[in-house]
Amino acid sequence: MKIPLVRPTPPQLSLAVDELRSLEQSGIFSNFGPVNTRFEQEMLERFFGGRGACTTVCNATIGLMLAIKEAVGETAPRAENAQFALMPSFTFAAAAHAAIWCGLTPLFCDIDPQTWAADPAAESAMLSRYAGKIAVVMPYATFGYPIDLERYQRIQSQLGVPVVIDAAASLGTCDLFGRGFGTGFNAAVVFSMHATKSFAVGEAGLIYSADTGRIARLRTMSSFGFGEPRTATMVGLNGKLSEVNALLGRLRLADYNCITARREALFNRYRSALPELNFQLRAPGTQAHQFVPALLPSALKGQRAAIREELANRGIATGTYFSPHLLEQPYFQKMCVTGPMPVCDDVSARIISLPLFDTMTDQEVDQVAECLNTVIGTKKHRSRWHKPSRGEQHVPLVYADVKHAVAEVTVE
């Protein structure tokens, strides 16, 4: 039996007939209706202990666009020349696209070799080098890892540069006290509820902030900027979540504790079974897991495409998130500015994403691990004696992987 990289299992609307009938009878299908209002309240209580506020959006990319626009608006009188959005290159394309849509130029920095999030030293160097020109800092909580929000609070307060947190995969990440990632942070923290995330709804997003005024502004902006009835009082677009998707969110919330626990157990099983791989630094508390990212041994960096092909031949799908990283993608090469990124280049070249989904069994994890261990052992053995023959060419890694990516589900 084939094992996919992800197997989306959002809640089944077919099992919520009564709720759907009630929704239909209400005649309200959007515009922050009663189902959405209850969903926001439940999310605030469940993940953020009732502190601050949150608002739903139709997807996390729109959420990032709104959050950036709201943050940058505050800096306009201070720094008219601010033009950059500082972010790691090891992230999904949505972050850079959102900045560009807001009229900013993505400014890439290197990543930390253990967390795979923005490296504090590299980030600080860029903040110094481009002082007065950075409109917003956009760190990514890589694969749900709980980055240091106190550091970004200091950046805001000491440098006066606003921050927007890309927390796309972080719903379910909690500290040792059970507080959801972002709790108490007064800037915007943007989460995704895409079908491929662990908190799978279909297409939806959530913006949280401890600053209730900020969330009120973002809610107004996401409804055409209508601060008064049918009257735009600020910049806006249509970012509202439908009542049906809000219902899906409420249904997912009901069983999400079990999903998080199960995914964490499967992830830990991978860790134990694959000692040859380098995993992301363990997070304190609980980390939400979308799939299983890990680094191949350095000696096999140039053989990732062959390893993935062999696994595919054995019925196991894999991914390479995020490879190519943003600066390796043609559009962003034209549009963006960067600093040196040796760690990002290395991590991106060795990253492999292994299967993880709600219905996955222990036996399937063992099957993936056994196959991968076998393939790695074979490749390492060959690498000790194989030398390229005259005229033999090695296909650049980035382009070799594109062929594999075409047939995969796009995981945001």
Backbone torsions as a table, in degrees:
resi	resn	phi	psi	omega
1	MET	NA	135.4	-179.2
2	LYS	-74.7	145.4	179.1
3	ILE	-114.4	114.2	-179.2
4	PRO	-78.2	163.8	175.1
5	LEU	-65.9	-48.5	175.1
6	VAL	-134.7	152.2	175.6
7	ARG	-133.9	90.0	-174.9
8	PRO	-56.4	130.7	177.5
9	THR	-134.6	66.9	174.9
10	PRO	-65.8	165.4	-179.7
11	PRO	-57.0	150.7	-177.3
12	GLN	-91.5	111.3	177.2
13	LEU	-64.6	-25.4	179.7
14	SER	-63.9	-17.9	178.6
15	LEU	-99.3	6.8	-178.8
16	ALA	-123.2	46.1	-175.9
17	VAL	-62.5	-42.7	-179.0
18	ASP	-62.6	-42.8	179.5
19	GLU	-64.8	-40.4	178.5
20	LEU	-65.9	-40.1	179.5
21	ARG	-64.0	-40.1	177.7
22	SER	-64.0	-39.4	178.3
23	LEU	-63.1	-45.1	180.0
24	GLU	-62.0	-41.8	-178.3
25	GLN	-66.6	-27.0	179.7
26	SER	-70.3	-27.4	-178.3
27	GLY	75.2	9.5	-179.8
28	ILE	-112.5	121.3	-174.8
29	PHE	-120.9	-7.4	180.0
30	SER	-161.1	-157.7	175.2
31	ASN	59.0	44.9	176.7
32	PHE	56.5	53.6	-179.1
33	GLY	-72.7	-176.6	-174.8
34	PRO	-64.4	-35.3	179.0
35	VAL	-66.6	-44.6	178.6
36	ASN	-62.6	-40.9	-179.7
37	THR	-61.7	-43.6	178.1
38	ARG	-65.1	-39.4	-179.9
39	PHE	-62.4	-45.8	178.4
40	GLU	-60.2	-42.9	-179.8
41	GLN	-64.1	-41.8	179.7
42	GLU	-66.6	-39.6	178.3
43	MET	-65.5	-40.5	179.2
44	LEU	-61.6	-43.0	179.7
45	GLU	-70.3	-44.3	-174.3
46	ARG	-67.9	-45.3	-172.6
47	PHE	-101.0	-25.1	-171.7
48	PHE	-125.3	16.2	174.6
49	GLY	57.9	24.7	178.8
50	GLY	78.5	2.7	-179.2
51	ARG	-85.0	133.8	176.7
52	GLY	78.9	-142.6	-178.2
53	ALA	-157.6	164.0	175.1
54	CYS	-144.8	157.0	176.4
55	THR	-137.0	140.9	176.5
56	THR	-79.5	156.7	172.8
57	VAL	-139.2	164.2	-175.2
58	CYS	-67.5	-28.7	171.4
59	ASN	-162.3	167.2	-173.6
60	ALA	-72.3	-27.3	178.2
61	THR	-65.6	-45.3	174.1
62	ILE	-61.5	-37.7	177.2
63	GLY	-60.1	-42.4	177.3
64	LEU	-64.6	-42.9	179.3
65	MET	-59.6	-45.4	178.9
66	LEU	-63.4	-45.4	-176.5
67	ALA	-65.8	-40.7	178.1
68	ILE	-63.8	-47.1	-177.9
69	LYS	-61.4	-41.6	179.0
70	GLU	-65.6	-40.9	-178.9
71	ALA	-69.5	-45.0	-177.1
72	VAL	-67.2	-31.1	178.1
73	GLY	-58.4	-31.8	179.7
74	GLU	-72.0	-23.0	-174.9
75	THR	-93.7	-10.6	-172.7
76	ALA	-53.6	-45.7	-180.0
77	PRO	-68.9	-25.3	-174.9
78	ARG	-81.6	-40.6	-173.0
79	ALA	-145.1	86.9	-178.1
80	GLU	-65.2	-22.6	-179.2
81	ASN	-88.5	-1.5	-179.8
82	ALA	-64.0	123.0	-174.4
83	GLN	-134.8	-8.4	-173.1
84	PHE	-106.7	149.4	170.0
85	ALA	-115.5	109.9	-175.4
86	LEU	-82.1	125.3	-178.4
87	MET	-154.1	161.5	173.5
88	PRO	-74.4	152.5	175.5
89	SER	-79.0	-19.2	179.6
90	PHE	-86.6	79.9	-179.6
91	THR	-161.4	178.6	-179.0
92	PHE	-82.4	153.8	-175.3
93	ALA	-59.2	-26.1	-176.7
94	ALA	-56.4	-36.2	-177.6
95	ALA	-63.2	-48.6	-179.6
96	ALA	-68.0	-40.9	178.1
97	HIS	-59.7	-42.8	-178.9
98	ALA	-61.4	-41.9	179.0
99	ALA	-64.0	-42.9	-179.2
100	ILE	-64.7	-41.6	177.3
101	TRP	-60.9	-26.6	178.1
102	CYS	-89.4	9.0	175.9
103	GLY	84.5	14.6	-178.0
104	LEU	-107.6	160.1	176.3
105	THR	-103.8	120.4	176.1
106	PRO	-61.1	134.6	178.7
107	LEU	-119.2	111.0	-171.2
108	PHE	-90.7	143.4	173.9
109	CYS	-127.4	167.9	-178.4
110	ASP	-77.1	172.1	-176.7
111	ILE	-117.8	163.6	177.7
112	ASP	-78.2	136.9	-176.0
113	PRO	-70.8	-12.5	-179.1
114	GLN	-104.7	-42.7	-179.2
115	THR	-91.8	-21.2	-176.5
116	TRP	65.5	13.5	172.1
117	ALA	-94.7	176.7	-179.0
118	ALA	-53.8	131.5	178.8
119	ASP	-73.5	124.2	-177.7
120	PRO	-55.8	-40.3	-178.9
121	ALA	-67.3	-43.6	179.6
122	ALA	-66.2	-38.0	178.8
123	GLU	-64.5	-45.4	179.4
124	SER	-63.1	-38.4	179.3
125	ALA	-63.2	-39.8	179.4
126	MET	-71.5	-37.0	176.8
127	LEU	-62.5	-35.4	178.3
128	SER	-75.0	-46.2	-177.2
129	ARG	-63.5	-37.3	-177.1
130	TYR	-109.6	32.6	-179.3
131	ALA	-55.0	132.2	-179.6
132	GLY	84.9	-8.2	-178.1
133	LYS	-113.7	-2.5	-179.3
134	ILE	-97.9	117.0	-177.4
135	ALA	-82.3	-31.2	-177.2
136	VAL	-158.8	146.3	173.2
137	VAL	-104.0	130.7	-175.0
138	MET	-124.9	73.5	177.5
139	PRO	-69.1	150.8	177.7
140	TYR	-110.5	128.1	174.3
141	ALA	-80.6	84.8	-165.8
142	THR	-58.1	121.0	178.5
143	PHE	53.6	31.8	178.6
144	GLY	87.2	5.6	-178.5
145	TYR	-71.6	135.1	-177.0
146	PRO	-78.8	89.0	179.3
147	ILE	-65.7	165.0	-174.2
148	ASP	-77.6	98.2	-178.1
149	LEU	-74.6	-22.9	176.0
150	GLU	-63.0	-35.8	176.8
151	ARG	-61.6	-42.8	-177.9
152	TYR	-74.8	-24.6	172.0
153	GLN	-66.2	-39.3	178.2
154	ARG	-67.7	-38.1	177.9
155	ILE	-60.1	-42.3	179.2
156	GLN	-65.0	-47.8	-173.2
157	SER	-76.4	-36.6	-176.0
158	GLN	-87.6	-36.3	-177.6
159	LEU	-101.7	-14.2	-178.9
160	GLY	71.4	19.7	178.8
161	VAL	-101.8	121.8	-178.5
162	PRO	-68.8	159.6	-177.3
163	VAL	-128.2	140.1	169.6
164	VAL	-125.8	124.1	-177.0
165	ILE	-93.0	122.8	172.7
166	ASP	-87.9	101.1	-177.9
167	ALA	-115.2	43.1	-170.9
168	ALA	-50.9	-43.9	-173.9
169	ALA	-103.3	19.9	-167.3
170	SER	-102.8	-0.1	176.3
171	LEU	-64.4	118.7	-175.0
172	GLY	110.5	-14.7	173.5
173	THR	-76.4	123.5	-176.3
174	CYS	-134.2	152.9	177.4
175	ASP	-80.8	-174.6	-176.5
176	LEU	-65.4	-16.2	179.4
177	PHE	-100.4	8.1	177.4
178	GLY	82.2	9.5	178.7
179	ARG	-83.7	130.8	-178.5
180	GLY	-65.4	149.7	179.1
181	PHE	-55.2	131.4	179.6
182	GLY	101.0	-15.0	-176.3
183	THR	-54.5	125.4	177.1
184	GLY	86.9	-6.5	-179.1
185	PHE	-81.6	130.8	-170.5
186	ASN	-89.7	-3.4	172.5
187	ALA	-90.8	-179.4	-179.6
188	ALA	-81.7	133.1	174.9
189	VAL	-119.0	119.6	-170.6
190	VAL	-108.5	124.2	-178.4
191	PHE	-113.9	152.5	175.1
192	SER	-108.1	146.1	172.0
193	MET	-125.1	35.4	178.2
194	HIS	-61.1	158.2	-176.6
195	ALA	-57.9	-26.6	-177.7
196	THR	-90.1	-3.6	177.5
197	LYS	-80.5	167.3	176.9
198	SER	-67.5	-35.6	172.1
199	PHE	-91.3	79.1	-171.4
200	ALA	-87.1	118.8	175.2
201	VAL	-113.5	-43.7	-177.1
202	GLY	146.9	-78.7	174.5
203	GLU	-145.4	106.1	-176.6
204	ALA	-168.1	162.0	176.9
205	GLY	-147.0	169.7	-178.8
206	LEU	-143.2	135.3	174.3
207	ILE	-115.6	126.9	178.0
208	TYR	-115.7	147.9	168.0
209	SER	-156.7	147.2	172.7
210	ALA	-72.7	-15.4	178.7
211	ASP	-88.2	101.6	-177.1
212	THR	-64.9	-30.9	177.2
213	GLY	-64.5	-37.9	178.3
214	ARG	-62.9	-44.7	179.9
215	ILE	-65.1	-37.1	177.0
216	ALA	-61.6	-41.1	177.6
217	ARG	-65.3	-43.3	-179.4
218	LEU	-64.2	-36.8	177.9
219	ARG	-64.7	-41.9	177.9
220	THR	-65.1	-43.6	179.3
221	MET	-61.3	-35.9	-177.9
222	SER	-76.8	-4.4	175.8
223	SER	-120.6	55.2	175.3
224	PHE	65.6	15.1	-178.1
225	GLY	70.8	22.6	-178.5
226	PHE	-77.8	88.7	175.8
227	GLY	-80.5	-17.3	174.8
228	GLU	-130.1	160.1	-177.3
229	PRO	-51.7	116.9	177.0
230	ARG	56.4	24.9	-176.9
231	THR	-133.0	120.7	179.8
232	ALA	-76.1	125.3	176.9
233	THR	-113.3	-4.5	178.3
234	MET	-157.7	172.8	178.3
235	VAL	-60.4	145.5	-177.8
236	GLY	-157.8	170.1	172.2
237	LEU	-154.5	-177.1	178.9
238	ASN	-101.2	100.8	-179.0
239	GLY	-120.4	18.7	-172.9
240	LYS	-74.1	151.8	176.6
241	LEU	-94.4	138.6	178.1
242	SER	-72.6	158.1	177.9
243	GLU	-64.6	-33.1	178.8
244	VAL	-65.4	-44.4	178.1
245	ASN	-68.0	-32.4	175.3
246	ALA	-65.2	-37.7	176.2
247	LEU	-63.1	-43.4	176.3
248	LEU	-58.5	-38.8	178.0
249	GLY	-63.2	-42.7	179.1
250	ARG	-64.3	-38.3	178.5
251	LEU	-67.0	-39.3	178.1
252	ARG	-65.9	-38.7	-178.7
253	LEU	-60.5	-31.1	-176.4
254	ALA	-64.4	-31.3	-177.7
255	ASP	-118.9	15.6	-171.7
256	TYR	-72.4	-30.2	177.7
257	ASN	-58.6	-42.4	179.5
258	CYS	-66.8	-39.0	179.4
259	ILE	-63.6	-46.3	-179.7
260	THR	-61.2	-45.3	-179.2
261	ALA	-64.1	-41.4	-179.1
262	ARG	-66.0	-44.4	179.5
263	ARG	-63.9	-38.4	178.9
264	GLU	-65.5	-39.4	178.5
265	ALA	-64.3	-41.7	178.4
266	LEU	-65.5	-40.9	179.3
267	PHE	-61.2	-45.9	179.8
268	ASN	-63.8	-31.7	176.6
269	ARG	-65.2	-40.2	175.0
270	TYR	-60.1	-46.8	-178.7
271	ARG	-55.1	-45.1	-177.3
272	SER	-69.6	-33.9	-173.6
273	ALA	-86.2	-13.1	-174.9
274	LEU	-125.8	68.2	-177.4
275	PRO	-67.5	-17.7	-179.9
276	GLU	-73.1	-20.6	-175.4
277	LEU	-90.8	156.2	174.1
278	ASN	-103.5	118.0	-179.2
279	PHE	-98.1	161.4	175.0
280	GLN	-59.6	148.4	177.8
281	LEU	-51.6	136.2	178.5
282	ARG	-63.1	134.7	179.5
283	ALA	-87.1	143.1	171.4
284	PRO	-68.7	141.4	-177.8
285	GLY	82.4	-142.2	-176.6
286	THR	-116.1	134.5	177.8
287	GLN	-113.2	133.3	173.6
288	ALA	-71.5	141.4	-177.9
289	HIS	-125.8	125.1	178.9
290	GLN	-90.6	-45.9	171.9
291	PHE	-148.2	-167.6	-176.3
292	VAL	-115.3	98.2	177.2
293	PRO	-87.6	140.2	178.5
294	ALA	-156.3	161.8	-179.6
295	LEU	-103.3	132.0	173.0
296	LEU	-68.8	157.1	176.1
297	PRO	-56.5	145.7	-177.9
298	SER	-55.2	-35.3	-177.7
299	ALA	-64.7	-18.9	-177.4
300	LEU	-107.3	13.6	-176.8
301	LYS	-52.3	-43.1	-176.8
302	GLY	-80.9	0.9	-176.4
303	GLN	-114.0	13.2	-177.6
304	ARG	-59.5	-44.7	-178.4
305	ALA	-59.9	-41.2	179.2
306	ALA	-67.4	-38.4	178.0
307	ILE	-63.7	-44.2	179.7
308	ARG	-65.3	-37.6	178.7
309	GLU	-64.8	-42.3	178.4
310	GLU	-63.7	-41.4	177.0
311	LEU	-64.0	-40.4	177.7
312	ALA	-61.6	-38.5	177.3
313	ASN	-63.5	-24.4	178.8
314	ARG	-95.2	9.3	175.3
315	GLY	86.7	18.4	-177.2
316	ILE	-116.5	117.4	178.7
317	ALA	-84.9	143.1	177.3
318	THR	-136.0	170.7	176.1
319	GLY	-134.1	-178.2	177.8
320	THR	-140.0	58.7	179.7
321	TYR	-87.8	116.1	9.6
322	PHE	-119.3	99.6	175.0
323	SER	-142.5	120.2	5.2
324	PRO	-72.3	142.1	175.4
325	HIS	-74.4	174.3	-166.7
326	LEU	-57.8	-42.5	-176.8
327	LEU	-69.3	-15.3	177.1
328	GLU	-87.9	-0.5	-178.3
329	GLN	-98.8	133.0	-170.4
330	PRO	-52.8	-44.9	-176.6
331	TYR	-63.0	-44.9	-177.7
332	PHE	-72.8	-26.1	173.9
333	GLN	-60.9	-34.8	-179.9
334	LYS	-78.6	-30.7	-167.2
335	MET	-102.1	-13.7	-166.4
336	CYS	-119.4	168.2	178.1
337	VAL	-121.5	148.3	-174.9
338	THR	-144.7	160.4	168.4
339	GLY	-105.9	-175.7	178.0
340	PRO	-66.3	143.0	-176.1
341	MET	-139.2	58.9	-179.0
342	PRO	-64.8	-38.1	-179.4
343	VAL	-70.3	-44.3	178.8
344	CYS	-58.7	-43.8	179.2
345	ASP	-61.3	-42.2	-178.4
346	ASP	-69.0	-47.8	-179.6
347	VAL	-62.3	-44.1	-179.6
348	SER	-62.9	-35.5	-179.5
349	ALA	-73.0	-23.7	-176.5
350	ARG	-107.2	-7.0	-173.6
351	ILE	-69.8	140.4	171.8
352	ILE	-139.1	137.6	-178.6
353	SER	-106.4	123.4	-176.9
354	LEU	-103.3	156.9	-173.2
355	PRO	-62.0	142.3	172.9
356	LEU	-159.1	128.6	177.4
357	PHE	-158.4	163.6	-170.5
358	ASP	-58.3	-36.5	-174.8
359	THR	-94.6	9.0	-178.4
360	MET	-67.6	143.0	-179.6
361	THR	-102.0	162.7	174.6
362	ASP	-59.2	-38.1	-178.5
363	GLN	-64.3	-35.6	178.2
364	GLU	-69.4	-38.4	174.7
365	VAL	-61.2	-45.5	179.6
366	ASP	-61.3	-37.5	179.1
367	GLN	-64.9	-45.6	178.2
368	VAL	-60.6	-47.5	-177.1
369	ALA	-63.8	-43.1	179.9
370	GLU	-62.3	-45.0	179.4
371	CYS	-63.6	-44.2	-178.0
372	LEU	-66.6	-42.3	177.3
373	ASN	-60.1	-39.5	178.8
374	THR	-65.1	-46.1	-179.0
375	VAL	-65.1	-44.2	179.1
376	ILE	-60.8	-44.0	179.1
377	GLY	-60.5	-41.0	179.6
378	THR	-66.6	-44.2	-178.5
379	LYS	-66.1	-39.7	179.5
380	LYS	-64.9	-40.0	179.1
381	HIS	-62.9	-44.5	-179.2
382	ARG	-66.7	-36.0	-175.8
383	SER	-66.0	-19.4	-178.7
384	ARG	-76.4	-23.9	-177.8
385	TRP	-121.2	-15.6	-176.6
386	HIS	-80.5	131.3	172.2
387	LYS	-126.6	141.9	-179.3
388	PRO	-60.2	133.7	176.0
389	SER	-74.6	165.9	-178.1
390	ARG	-60.0	128.1	179.9
391	GLY	88.0	-9.1	178.8
392	GLU	-71.3	136.4	-178.0
393	GLN	-118.7	142.0	174.9
394	HIS	-97.4	124.4	178.8
395	VAL	-70.3	131.7	177.6
396	PRO	-51.7	136.1	-171.9
397	LEU	-57.4	-43.9	-175.6
398	VAL	-59.0	-44.1	-175.7
399	TYR	-77.3	-29.6	177.4
400	ALA	-63.7	-34.6	-177.6
401	ASP	-77.2	-18.7	-177.8
402	VAL	-60.1	-36.9	-179.0
403	LYS	-60.4	-38.0	180.0
404	HIS	-71.4	-34.1	-174.4
405	ALA	-70.2	-26.0	-174.5
406	VAL	-60.4	-39.7	-174.5
407	ALA	-87.8	0.2	-176.0
408	GLU	-89.6	156.6	168.2
409	VAL	-67.5	135.0	177.1
410	THR	-73.5	118.6	-179.8
411	VAL	-102.0	113.5	-177.6
412	GLU	-79.5	NA	NA
